[in-house]
Amino acid sequence: MIELVKEALTKLTTSSLSQLMMIRTRIGYLDRLTDRLLDYRRQAELARTRVSQTQKLIDKALLEQQEKTTQLAQLKNSCKKLVSFLEDELSRICNRQVQITGQFCDL
């Protein structure tokens, strides 16, 4: 008999049963629990939104980087052509070989 009472007492004191009893006896506990779960849901949705926005920014930055890389290559090529043209014209005007040196030639 004592063992049956102890077994019933152990079953009554489990954490899940204790929580269910608190929910039944105290409505405020259920409200707090519900608010906490809703807050967790809002935080998860906010995190998902931020991840989505960040991924969009990353994709946009990568696309812009590709465009700028192409544009930079074209500008380097144009600069080399202009330097070559200028060297040829100066060589023709001065009647001797002219070479332009400087940072813009190292592109």
Secondary structure, DSSP 8 states (H G I E B T S, - for coil): -HHHHHHHHHHHTSHHHHHHHHHHH-HHHHHHHHHHHHHHHHHHHHHHHHHHHHHHHHHHHHHHHHHHHHHHHHHHHHHHHHHHHHHHHHHHHHTS-----SGGGG-
